[in-house]
Amino acid sequence: MVVASIDIQGGKAVQLKQGRDLVLQKDNLNALIAEFDIYGEVAIIDLDAAMGKGNNYDLIKPLLQKGNCRVGGGIRTVADAEMWIKAGAEKVIIGSSAFKNTDTNGNTNYALQTGFLENLKNTIGREHIIIAVDARNGSIVVDGWKTDTGLPLPETAVAVAPYTCELLFTSVAYEGMMGGPDFDAVRQLRNVIDTFMKNNKHSNVEITVAGGVSNLSEIEKLAQINCSVQLGMALYTGAVSLPDGFVASLNWEKGQKFLSKNGEISLLPLIAQALDGTVLMLGWTDKEALDTSFSTGHLCFHSRSRDELWLKGRHSGKTLDLVKIRADCDRDAVLAIVRPQGEVCHKGTLSCFGRLL
């Protein structure tokens, strides 16, 4: 999965290098969310709230109605998290509050805040919780990456796993540098989480990697490690496009191998679904078909019977206009939400599955 990031500071989308130096900013937030939501969930991070310099709540809340969003930045209480879920966020991203507590006398201790996390899980559900494990030199950092907690990354990630459906890992030294992610740390993190899940028969914990990604081969490499990617600097500078990133993140190795006239290709199942939830049809896609779907805005398949690219409705005009696209949990099947311009089935019905309840 590819997650586009919108980091908001002072009412604008910004990109910072290593969390400090402003590299670029944009103010077209509505246009960004409309574009990014086509390809996956969008991470909206309130940097001002994270840094204790006010917040952008009034700006962010309307954005949650325009796409599938996860929200982070300055979420310090269970009430904060619950507020964002009720406002329409798919998930909340918890950072410093998972590892830091300050008592009434102003004394701060750095340790896993199990009471807070247990309460959070019971209130909004584990499936809505992402925990950010931001690290520098193998140690968890908080307070906008300024404070080293001394908590080791691998052991701490395992300790928070029971409270979350996903870890967001940022290697701070790599953030905004466009030099590639910290693959050694990513592999170590994936290994310890997989071992934890296996030994404890625990439900799955996803890992999304942020920081340093600069090209498609790095996205493919992360996908092979079974990690998603959150794109910021690479996306805004044009080094990586979201359509290309989406294709690169899919598990083509698990696809059905098809001997095409141009050699062997890998095909993944592609389900077309209307906005009202009606399942319209099932076809097959390859990289070329996805590229064509994105470039034309109309859903395209690979026809196995004709062994060619098949843009649905090319001749009849009854196209499937692409609204958004998502990969399944194993990244080996694709769901496209579409607007059908007429009946879909050759038998004259809207759905190839007939009339559905």
Summary of the structure (lengths in Angstrom):
residues: 357
radius of gyration: 21.4
end to end distance: 30.9
largest distance: 73.7
contacts: 1192
relative contact order: 0.10
helix: 31%
strand: 34%
